[in-house]
């Protein structure tokens, strides 16, 4: 699954267009490398998003098979590291 699609599917960001803009502006990193929108994620990948007030890191636990998941199941798909 593409990094921008994953970010919106697991409710890290609200909309995919926001995720796409974040990737384009260079604030999303996958395993320490600046991510492109077409970057395919795998289980175990580490994602870092650099916000203005600091950075947050996430670990991919699962790849969702549907467009979105319920917010109550977010912990099954993503682990917040910092």
Backbone as CSV, one residue per row, in Angstrom:
resi,resn,N_x,N_y,N_z,CA_x,CA_y,CA_z,C_x,C_y,C_z
1,UNK,0.841,-1.173,0.000,0.000,0.000,0.000,0.895,1.248,0.000
2,UNK,0.496,2.253,-0.742,1.252,3.498,-0.824,1.283,4.202,0.531
3,UNK,2.343,4.932,0.788,2.504,5.588,2.087,1.404,6.612,2.340
4,UNK,1.023,7.387,1.337,-0.024,8.390,1.560,-1.381,7.740,1.819
5,UNK,-1.655,6.660,1.130,-2.917,5.939,1.330,-2.946,5.289,2.713
6,UNK,-1.814,4.735,3.145,-1.733,4.097,4.462,-1.960,5.111,5.573
7,UNK,-1.345,6.288,5.464,-1.498,7.315,6.494,-2.956,7.705,6.700
8,UNK,-3.715,7.802,5.628,-5.127,8.155,5.766,-5.974,6.948,6.163
9,UNK,-5.635,5.761,5.698,-6.423,4.565,6.002,-6.399,4.210,7.476
10,UNK,-5.247,4.400,8.128,-5.132,4.015,9.542,-5.335,5.205,10.475
11,UNK,-5.872,6.293,9.930,-6.260,7.466,10.720,-5.092,8.201,11.376
12,UNK,-3.927,8.204,10.744,-2.820,9.036,11.229,-3.085,10.482,10.800
13,UNK,-3.563,10.669,9.568,-4.015,11.976,9.094,-5.468,11.842,8.646
14,UNK,-6.182,12.965,8.596,-7.621,12.901,8.339,-7.982,12.574,6.890
15,UNK,-7.240,13.151,5.929,-7.578,12.947,4.525,-6.352,12.574,3.719
16,UNK,-6.579,11.840,2.645,-5.459,11.410,1.808,-4.786,12.599,1.132
17,UNK,-5.557,13.623,0.791,-4.944,14.796,0.163,-3.955,15.469,1.111
18,UNK,-4.259,15.458,2.395,-3.319,16.010,3.380,-2.061,15.159,3.410
19,UNK,-2.229,13.843,3.387,-1.077,12.937,3.386,-0.232,13.144,2.130
20,UNK,-0.875,13.328,0.988,-0.149,13.565,-0.254,0.642,14.866,-0.183
21,UNK,0.034,15.915,0.378,0.734,17.195,0.525,1.934,17.067,1.462
22,UNK,1.782,16.286,2.536,2.875,16.088,3.483,4.045,15.378,2.803
23,UNK,3.745,14.376,1.989,4.795,13.644,1.275,5.489,14.567,0.274
24,UNK,4.702,15.353,-0.464,5.273,16.273,-1.455,6.171,17.326,-0.820
25,UNK,5.803,17.787,0.387,6.598,18.831,1.031,7.800,18.265,1.785
26,UNK,7.970,16.955,1.784,9.189,16.349,2.315,9.252,16.186,3.814
27,UNK,8.112,16.062,4.477,8.133,15.894,5.935,7.875,14.454,6.366
28,UNK,7.674,13.546,5.394,7.426,12.136,5.698,8.659,11.323,5.321
29,UNK,9.144,10.525,6.274,10.312,9.683,6.064,9.937,8.238,6.354
30,UNK,10.395,7.316,5.515,10.176,5.885,5.719,11.543,5.242,5.897
31,UNK,11.748,4.632,7.050,13.025,3.990,7.397,14.205,4.952,7.220
32,UNK,14.002,6.212,7.599,15.067,7.201,7.564,15.277,7.900,6.235
33,UNK,14.562,7.495,5.197,14.700,8.113,3.868,13.448,8.914,3.534
34,UNK,13.646,10.058,2.882,12.508,10.887,2.491,11.599,10.079,1.571
35,UNK,10.313,10.052,1.897,9.363,9.214,1.161,8.821,9.926,-0.066
36,UNK,8.545,9.142,-1.092,7.808,9.606,-2.260,6.404,9.032,-2.151
37,UNK,5.453,9.644,-2.832,4.065,9.200,-2.755,3.867,7.764,-3.192
38,UNK,4.697,7.294,-4.088,4.536,5.937,-4.620,5.237,4.886,-3.764
39,UNK,5.864,5.282,-2.668,6.587,4.339,-1.802,5.627,3.303,-1.238
40,UNK,5.931,2.033,-1.488,5.115,0.935,-0.966,5.590,0.583,0.441
41,UNK,4.643,0.473,1.359,4.977,0.129,2.746,4.883,-1.366,2.965
42,UNK,5.688,-1.844,3.917,5.654,-3.240,4.334,5.517,-3.263,5.851
43,UNK,5.086,-4.387,6.379,4.987,-4.555,7.825,6.382,-4.401,8.428
44,UNK,6.484,-3.606,9.484,7.762,-3.374,10.138,8.433,-2.072,9.744
45,UNK,7.947,-1.410,8.692,8.522,-0.125,8.287,8.287,0.919,9.369
46,UNK,9.244,1.835,9.503,9.137,2.929,10.465,8.884,4.218,9.689
47,UNK,7.859,4.952,10.108,7.482,6.195,9.451,7.704,7.335,10.430
48,UNK,8.353,8.390,9.950,8.593,9.591,10.761,7.957,10.771,10.044
49,UNK,7.145,11.526,10.786,6.520,12.721,10.250,7.031,13.902,11.063
50,UNK,7.611,14.870,10.381,8.162,16.038,11.056,7.155,17.182,10.995
51,UNK,6.457,17.383,12.131,5.518,18.492,12.265,6.283,19.732,12.720
52,UNK,5.623,20.879,12.699,6.266,22.114,13.136,6.644,22.065,14.614
53,UNK,5.839,21.404,15.424,6.083,21.351,16.870,6.906,20.138,17.287
54,UNK,7.416,19.380,16.347,8.205,18.192,16.664,7.853,17.043,15.749
55,UNK,8.563,15.956,15.922,8.368,14.794,15.042,7.628,13.680,15.773
56,UNK,6.919,12.871,14.997,6.260,11.669,15.523,6.708,10.491,14.689
57,UNK,6.901,9.363,15.369,7.314,8.141,14.669,6.259,7.063,14.857
58,UNK,6.064,6.292,13.805,5.083,5.215,13.800,5.721,3.969,13.215
59,UNK,5.195,2.809,13.625,5.623,1.538,13.054,4.420,0.874,12.409
60,UNK,4.611,0.334,11.213,3.544,-0.355,10.489,3.408,-1.756,11.069
61,UNK,2.240,-2.064,11.642,1.995,-3.393,12.192,1.236,-4.282,11.212
62,UNK,0.312,-3.674,10.459,-0.464,-4.403,9.456,-0.784,-3.462,8.304
63,UNK,-1.075,-4.042,7.163,-1.546,-3.277,6.009,-3.050,-3.525,5.892
64,UNK,-3.876,-2.467,5.972,-5.331,-2.687,5.888,-5.749,-3.147,4.491
65,UNK,-6.793,-3.948,4.447,-7.311,-4.435,3.172,-8.481,-3.590,2.683
66,UNK,-8.993,-2.703,3.540,-10.104,-1.833,3.172,-9.615,-0.389,3.087
67,UNK,-10.468,0.481,2.553,-10.094,1.881,2.363,-9.817,2.575,3.691
68,UNK,-10.654,2.340,4.679,-10.445,2.906,6.008,-10.736,1.843,7.054
69,UNK,-10.202,2.070,8.239,-10.475,1.168,9.358,-11.158,1.970,10.455
70,UNK,-11.921,1.306,11.329,-12.507,2.025,12.461,-11.411,2.546,13.396
71,UNK,-11.640,3.717,13.978,-10.642,4.295,14.881,-10.352,3.391,16.064
72,UNK,-11.314,2.561,16.441,-11.110,1.648,17.564,-10.101,0.549,17.244
73,UNK,-9.836,0.303,15.963,-8.878,-0.736,15.552,-7.523,-0.172,15.155
74,UNK,-7.297,1.110,15.381,-6.057,1.761,14.951,-4.817,1.076,15.551
75,UNK,-4.905,0.633,16.804,-3.766,0.005,17.478,-3.337,-1.305,16.829
76,UNK,-4.224,-1.930,16.073,-3.883,-3.178,15.375,-3.014,-2.926,14.139
77,UNK,-3.065,-1.709,13.612,-2.384,-1.408,12.351,-1.163,-0.505,12.507
78,UNK,-1.137,0.324,13.559,-0.054,1.286,13.724,0.341,1.369,15.199
79,UNK,1.644,1.472,15.435,2.174,1.636,16.784,2.892,2.975,16.830
80,UNK,2.475,3.854,17.743,3.132,5.148,17.876,4.377,4.982,18.736
81,UNK,5.520,5.334,18.162,6.799,5.159,18.864,7.184,6.404,19.647
82,UNK,6.889,7.581,19.128,7.213,8.816,19.870,6.323,9.947,19.431
